[in-house]
């Protein structure tokens, strides 16, 4: 009969919709599970990023401290060499060392050599040499956190007090 056929048709359609609904629900549950996993992974990666950034900052600070330590050591050596130069006048022996430490180019070395030789010929003492060195190194000293004059504020006499 037609009513029974119609009823069977409606039951089949309902069964098909029920299967579609069940499939959609399974798909939604799978998507929610994937989303939870992705959020958990994102949180883990965020935490790992924070840890890695902290480690990078720590390594940078360590490298900076090590580099500054090398700079301070190099500056102390430079100070010793300049004091020796001012005390002894061993210009020829110490100019190459000073040039290397200050990374002077050949033109600068030539200018320094000319100035020193002119002063030596005129028998002019070097009273302002230590003051000049202090002013030249002033920026470097402040950058390194070093204070005060290495040469007692000027002159060869101040150099012998160090």
HELIX and SHEET records of a PDB file:
HELIX    1   1 UNK A    2  UNK A   88  1                                  87    
HELIX    2   2 UNK A   91  UNK A  102  1                                  12    
HELIX    3   3 UNK A  106  UNK A  121  1                                  16    
HELIX    4   4 UNK A  129  UNK A  144  1                                  16    
HELIX    5   5 UNK A  155  UNK A  159  1                                   5    
END                                                                             
